[in-house]
């Protein structure tokens, strides 16, 4: 009950927004229901995070930063998910193992447990399944088989000892390596930002910058951000049971010039449903100020560009023919000041000083290679 009372300021604020802005209450009700679920403890993340000091998490951390899983032993998971870049790589699109360009931007993995599908197109249903993607992809980590990875890990005495201690098996198994990395990734969370602490009642409203408060009103109201980035998770996992991940067609351009639609078909490649052409998952917005560039193709370098894109009405606003563009994406008629304070709100979702503490690389890894890889 105490947790619920701590969330009452957020609930009251959402109702106030609805009243002031004259919104349909159904739009705000989703956010209110989500806040109640979070506050009452009924929300269960996708895979309960292991304790951060657990041996499995410690092993997963070593594997995440060790280039041992790549065919050339020079690339690690951390090559595309760098703590210094908010667990992305800072590139428009990621770099392949042969140093050519991959087709998409590296998604951030903070708050991964707030999702129900993984990759921009949602083709993986769990973190464990997501790990298979880059490991077995010849262009990402080189495509080693499970057997080849097991043989390599078994050749390193420290890994044999660590795997035996955690999983009780005489030799390292790929399935256990995958489980350990996923356990580590589940501990990477941002939940101490100014906005999060305000929502939990830990910061008085008067102590929150006016720009941030105005930005939140816009986020949940006129700008309609919360119709795709549902509160309180700010992901596209629908409130209530938190079991369904939505995908949206917003019409991302090929680049910031906005002269052509990006050709990536997104979710359609997975479902082959026409309405899913150019549909992508909405990522978590926590820590978003540190994960530029933005969108599945890195089209926008700044949050200001992202907000202006939505304000114009997404792809249709740029003149693209998109019959299935999500109805939530339309011209917003935000003023320059409103664009500004909306960005300030997003930045206040990104100032958790402890968010990346668990993501710091270990001083060494069992393979003896450079932690994080060479590129």
C-alpha positions as CSV (number, residue, x, y, z in Angstrom):
1,X,0.0,0.0,0.0
2,X,2.9,2.3,0.8
3,X,4.2,1.8,-2.8
4,X,0.8,2.7,-4.2
5,X,0.6,5.9,-2.2
6,X,4.1,6.8,-3.5
7,X,2.7,6.7,-7.0
8,X,-0.4,8.8,-6.2
9,X,1.3,12.1,-7.3
10,X,1.8,10.6,-10.8
11,X,-1.8,9.3,-10.9
12,X,-3.1,12.7,-9.9
13,X,-0.9,14.5,-12.4
14,X,-2.1,12.3,-15.3
15,X,-5.7,13.0,-14.4
16,X,-4.9,16.7,-14.2
17,X,-3.4,16.6,-17.7
18,X,-6.5,14.9,-19.0
19,X,-8.7,17.6,-17.5
20,X,-6.6,20.6,-18.5
21,X,-6.0,19.4,-22.1
22,X,-9.4,18.0,-22.7
23,X,-8.1,14.6,-23.7
24,X,-10.2,11.5,-24.1
25,X,-9.8,9.8,-20.8
26,X,-9.2,6.5,-22.5
27,X,-5.8,7.7,-23.6
28,X,-4.7,8.6,-20.1
29,X,-6.4,5.6,-18.5
30,X,-3.8,3.3,-20.0
31,X,-1.0,5.3,-18.3
32,X,-2.9,5.4,-15.0
33,X,-3.5,1.6,-15.1
34,X,0.2,1.0,-15.9
35,X,1.3,3.2,-13.0
36,X,-1.0,1.3,-10.6
37,X,0.3,-2.1,-11.9
38,X,3.9,-0.9,-11.4
39,X,3.2,0.5,-7.9
40,X,1.3,-2.5,-6.6
41,X,4.0,-4.9,-7.6
42,X,1.9,-6.9,-10.1
43,X,4.1,-6.0,-13.0
44,X,6.5,-8.9,-13.6
45,X,9.5,-8.2,-15.9
46,X,10.4,-10.6,-18.7
47,X,12.6,-12.9,-16.7
48,X,13.2,-12.1,-13.1
49,X,16.6,-10.4,-12.8
50,X,19.2,-12.4,-11.0
51,X,20.9,-10.7,-8.0
52,X,23.6,-8.5,-9.2
53,X,26.2,-10.2,-7.1
54,X,25.3,-13.7,-8.3
55,X,27.9,-15.9,-9.8
56,X,25.8,-16.4,-12.9
57,X,25.6,-12.7,-13.5
58,X,29.4,-12.3,-12.9
59,X,30.0,-15.0,-15.5
60,X,27.7,-13.4,-17.9
61,X,29.5,-10.1,-17.5
62,X,32.8,-11.7,-18.4
63,X,31.3,-13.4,-21.5
64,X,29.6,-10.1,-22.5
65,X,32.9,-8.3,-22.6
66,X,35.1,-11.2,-23.7
67,X,35.8,-11.4,-27.5
68,X,36.0,-15.2,-27.1
69,X,32.6,-15.7,-28.7
70,X,33.6,-14.1,-32.0
71,X,35.3,-16.0,-34.8
72,X,38.3,-13.7,-34.9
73,X,38.4,-13.3,-31.1
74,X,38.5,-9.5,-31.6
75,X,34.8,-8.6,-31.2
76,X,32.6,-8.8,-28.1
77,X,29.0,-8.2,-27.3
78,X,30.2,-4.9,-25.9
79,X,31.5,-3.9,-29.3
80,X,28.0,-2.8,-30.2
81,X,26.7,-2.2,-26.6
82,X,29.3,0.1,-25.0
83,X,28.7,1.5,-21.5
84,X,30.2,4.8,-22.6
85,X,27.5,5.1,-25.3
86,X,24.5,4.2,-23.2
87,X,24.9,0.5,-24.2
88,X,24.8,1.3,-27.9
89,X,27.7,2.0,-30.2
90,X,27.2,5.6,-31.3
91,X,27.1,4.7,-35.0
92,X,24.2,5.2,-37.4
93,X,24.4,1.5,-38.2
94,X,26.6,-1.1,-36.5
95,X,29.9,-2.3,-37.8
96,X,30.2,-5.8,-39.1
97,X,33.0,-8.2,-38.1
98,X,34.6,-7.4,-41.5
99,X,34.2,-3.7,-40.7
100,X,31.5,-3.1,-43.3
101,X,28.1,-1.6,-42.4
102,X,25.3,-3.7,-40.9
103,X,21.8,-2.8,-41.9
104,X,20.5,-1.4,-38.6
105,X,21.4,0.7,-35.6
106,X,22.4,-1.1,-32.4
107,X,19.5,-1.0,-29.9
108,X,20.3,-0.1,-26.3
109,X,19.9,-3.0,-23.9
110,X,19.3,-1.0,-20.7
111,X,15.9,-2.0,-19.2
112,X,15.7,-5.0,-21.6
113,X,13.3,-6.7,-19.2
114,X,10.7,-4.1,-20.1
115,X,10.3,-5.6,-23.6
116,X,8.6,-8.7,-24.8
117,X,10.2,-8.9,-28.2
118,X,13.8,-8.2,-29.2
119,X,15.6,-6.6,-32.2
120,X,13.9,-3.7,-34.0
121,X,11.6,-6.2,-35.8
122,X,10.8,-8.3,-32.8
123,X,12.1,-11.5,-34.3
124,X,13.4,-12.9,-31.0
125,X,11.0,-13.7,-28.1
126,X,13.5,-13.7,-25.3
127,X,16.9,-12.3,-24.3
128,X,18.4,-15.8,-24.7
129,X,17.0,-16.1,-28.3
130,X,18.3,-12.6,-29.0
131,X,21.8,-13.6,-28.0
132,X,21.7,-16.3,-30.6
133,X,21.3,-13.7,-33.3
134,X,24.6,-11.9,-33.3
135,X,26.6,-14.9,-32.1
136,X,25.6,-17.1,-35.0
137,X,25.4,-14.3,-37.6
138,X,28.5,-14.5,-39.8
139,X,28.5,-10.7,-40.3
140,X,28.2,-9.8,-36.6
141,X,30.3,-12.1,-34.4
142,X,31.4,-14.4,-37.2
143,X,28.8,-17.2,-36.9
144,X,30.6,-19.8,-34.6
145,X,28.5,-22.9,-33.9
146,X,27.5,-23.8,-30.4
147,X,30.0,-26.7,-30.5
148,X,32.8,-24.4,-31.6
149,X,32.0,-22.0,-28.8
150,X,31.9,-24.8,-26.2
151,X,35.3,-26.1,-27.4
152,X,36.8,-22.7,-27.2
153,X,35.5,-22.0,-23.7
154,X,36.6,-25.5,-22.6
155,X,40.1,-24.7,-23.7
156,X,40.3,-21.9,-21.1
157,X,40.8,-23.3,-17.5
158,X,39.2,-20.3,-15.8
159,X,36.0,-20.7,-17.8
160,X,35.9,-24.4,-17.1
161,X,36.1,-23.6,-13.4
162,X,33.5,-20.8,-13.5
163,X,31.0,-22.8,-15.6
164,X,31.4,-25.8,-13.2
165,X,30.8,-23.6,-10.2
166,X,27.7,-21.9,-11.6
167,X,26.0,-24.7,-13.6
168,X,27.6,-27.9,-12.2
169,X,28.5,-29.3,-15.6
170,X,32.0,-30.8,-16.3
171,X,32.4,-28.6,-19.4
172,X,31.1,-25.3,-20.6
173,X,27.8,-25.5,-22.5
174,X,26.7,-22.9,-25.0
175,X,23.1,-22.9,-23.6
176,X,24.6,-22.0,-20.2
177,X,26.8,-19.3,-21.7
178,X,23.7,-17.8,-23.3
179,X,21.8,-18.0,-20.0
180,X,24.6,-16.3,-18.1
181,X,24.8,-13.4,-20.6
182,X,21.0,-12.9,-20.4
183,X,21.2,-12.9,-16.6
184,X,23.8,-10.2,-16.8
185,X,21.7,-8.1,-19.3
186,X,18.7,-8.4,-17.0
187,X,20.6,-6.5,-14.3
188,X,21.2,-3.5,-16.5
189,X,18.4,-1.1,-15.6
190,X,17.9,2.7,-15.4
191,X,15.3,3.5,-12.7
192,X,16.8,6.3,-10.7
193,X,16.4,9.3,-13.1
194,X,14.9,12.6,-12.0
195,X,11.6,11.6,-13.6
196,X,11.5,8.1,-12.0
197,X,12.2,9.5,-8.6
198,X,9.5,12.2,-9.1
199,X,7.0,9.6,-10.1
200,X,7.7,7.5,-7.1
201,X,7.2,10.5,-4.8
202,X,10.9,10.7,-3.8
203,X,11.2,14.3,-5.2
204,X,8.6,17.0,-4.5
205,X,7.0,18.4,-7.7
206,X,8.3,21.8,-6.8
207,X,11.9,20.5,-7.0
208,X,11.4,19.3,-10.6
209,X,12.3,21.8,-13.3
210,X,9.4,23.6,-14.8
211,X,10.5,22.6,-18.3
212,X,10.5,18.9,-17.3
213,X,7.0,19.1,-15.8
214,X,5.7,20.9,-19.0
215,X,7.5,18.3,-21.1
216,X,5.7,15.5,-19.2
217,X,2.4,17.1,-19.8
218,X,3.1,17.2,-23.5
219,X,4.4,13.6,-23.5
220,X,1.2,12.3,-21.9
221,X,-1.0,14.8,-23.7
222,X,-0.7,17.0,-26.8
223,X,2.4,15.3,-28.2
224,X,0.8,11.8,-27.6
225,X,4.1,10.1,-27.1
226,X,2.6,7.8,-24.4
227,X,0.3,6.3,-27.0
228,X,3.3,4.3,-28.3
229,X,5.8,4.7,-25.4
230,X,3.4,3.5,-22.7
231,X,3.8,4.8,-19.2
232,X,5.5,4.0,-16.9
233,X,7.8,1.7,-18.9
234,X,8.1,4.1,-21.9
235,X,8.2,1.0,-24.2
236,X,5.6,-0.3,-26.7
237,X,4.6,-3.1,-24.3
238,X,0.9,-2.5,-23.7
239,X,-0.2,-1.7,-20.2
240,X,-2.3,-4.1,-18.1
241,X,-0.9,-7.6,-18.3
242,X,2.4,-6.2,-19.9
243,X,2.5,-9.2,-22.3
244,X,2.1,-7.7,-25.8
245,X,4.8,-5.8,-27.7
246,X,3.4,-3.4,-30.3
247,X,5.1,-2.4,-33.5
248,X,4.4,0.9,-35.2
249,X,4.7,2.4,-38.7
250,X,6.0,5.9,-38.3
251,X,7.7,6.4,-41.7
252,X,11.4,6.9,-40.8
253,X,13.3,8.5,-43.7
254,X,16.5,7.1,-45.1
255,X,18.4,10.0,-43.5
256,X,17.8,13.4,-41.8
257,X,17.2,15.1,-45.1
258,X,13.8,13.5,-45.2
259,X,13.7,13.1,-48.9
260,X,13.1,9.4,-49.1
261,X,11.5,6.6,-47.0
262,X,13.9,4.1,-45.6
263,X,13.5,0.9,-47.5
264,X,13.8,-1.4,-44.5
265,X,10.6,-3.4,-44.2
266,X,10.9,-4.0,-40.5
267,X,8.4,-6.3,-38.9
268,X,7.0,-7.4,-42.3
269,X,10.1,-9.6,-42.8
270,X,9.0,-11.5,-39.7
271,X,5.2,-11.7,-40.2
272,X,4.7,-11.1,-44.0
273,X,1.6,-9.1,-43.1
274,X,1.2,-6.1,-45.3
275,X,0.3,-3.8,-42.5
276,X,3.7,-4.5,-40.9
277,X,5.6,-3.0,-43.7
278,X,8.1,-0.5,-42.2
279,X,6.8,-1.3,-38.7
280,X,9.3,-1.3,-35.8
281,X,9.4,-1.7,-32.1
282,X,9.3,1.5,-30.0
283,X,12.4,1.3,-27.7
284,X,12.5,2.3,-24.0
285,X,13.1,6.0,-23.5
286,X,15.0,5.7,-20.3
287,X,18.6,6.8,-20.8
288,X,17.6,7.9,-24.4
289,X,19.7,11.1,-24.2
290,X,22.8,8.9,-24.3
291,X,21.9,6.6,-27.2
292,X,22.1,8.8,-30.3
293,X,21.7,8.5,-33.2
294,X,18.1,7.5,-33.2
295,X,15.7,5.2,-35.1
296,X,16.4,1.7,-36.5
297,X,18.7,3.3,-39.1
298,X,20.2,6.1,-37.1
299,X,18.6,8.7,-39.3
300,X,18.4,11.4,-36.6
301,X,21.5,12.7,-34.7
302,X,19.6,14.5,-32.0
303,X,16.4,14.3,-29.9
304,X,15.5,17.7,-31.3
305,X,15.4,16.2,-34.8
306,X,13.3,13.3,-33.6
307,X,10.7,15.6,-32.0
308,X,10.6,17.7,-35.1
309,X,10.0,14.6,-37.2
310,X,7.0,13.6,-35.1
311,X,5.7,17.1,-34.9
312,X,5.6,17.2,-38.8
313,X,3.5,14.0,-38.7
314,X,6.1,11.3,-39.3
315,X,6.6,9.9,-42.8
316,X,3.3,11.2,-44.2
317,X,4.3,14.7,-43.0
318,X,7.4,14.3,-45.2
319,X,5.2,13.4,-48.1
320,X,5.7,9.6,-48.1
321,X,2.9,7.3,-49.3
322,X,2.2,5.2,-46.1
323,X,-1.3,3.9,-46.0
324,X,-0.6,1.9,-42.8
325,X,1.1,4.7,-40.9
326,X,0.1,4.4,-37.2
327,X,-2.9,6.7,-36.5
328,X,-1.1,8.1,-33.5
329,X,1.5,9.7,-35.8
330,X,0.1,12.8,-37.3
331,X,0.9,16.6,-37.3
332,X,1.1,17.7,-33.6
333,X,1.3,21.5,-34.1
334,X,3.8,21.9,-31.3
335,X,5.4,25.3,-30.8
336,X,9.2,25.6,-30.6
337,X,8.9,26.0,-26.9
338,X,6.9,22.8,-26.6
339,X,9.4,20.9,-28.7
340,X,12.1,22.3,-26.4
341,X,10.5,21.2,-23.1
342,X,9.6,17.8,-24.5
343,X,13.3,17.2,-25.1
344,X,14.0,18.4,-21.6
345,X,11.6,15.8,-20.2
346,X,13.4,13.1,-22.2
347,X,16.7,14.2,-20.9
348,X,15.4,14.0,-17.3
349,X,14.6,10.4,-18.0
350,X,18.3,9.9,-18.8
351,X,20.1,11.3,-15.7
352,X,20.4,8.2,-13.6
353,X,24.0,8.1,-12.4
354,X,23.9,4.5,-11.3
355,X,22.3,3.2,-14.6
356,X,25.6,2.2,-16.2
357,X,27.6,1.2,-13.0
358,X,26.8,-2.5,-13.5
359,X,27.7,-2.2,-17.2
360,X,31.3,-1.2,-16.6
361,X,33.8,-3.6,-18.2
362,X,35.8,-5.9,-16.0
363,X,39.5,-5.2,-15.7
364,X,40.3,-8.5,-17.5
365,X,38.6,-11.4,-19.1
366,X,39.5,-15.1,-19.0
367,X,40.6,-15.4,-22.6
368,X,43.3,-12.8,-22.0
369,X,41.9,-10.6,-24.8
370,X,41.1,-7.0,-24.5
371,X,37.8,-6.5,-22.5
372,X,35.2,-5.2,-24.8
373,X,37.1,-6.3,-27.9
374,X,39.2,-4.3,-30.3
375,X,36.4,-2.7,-32.4
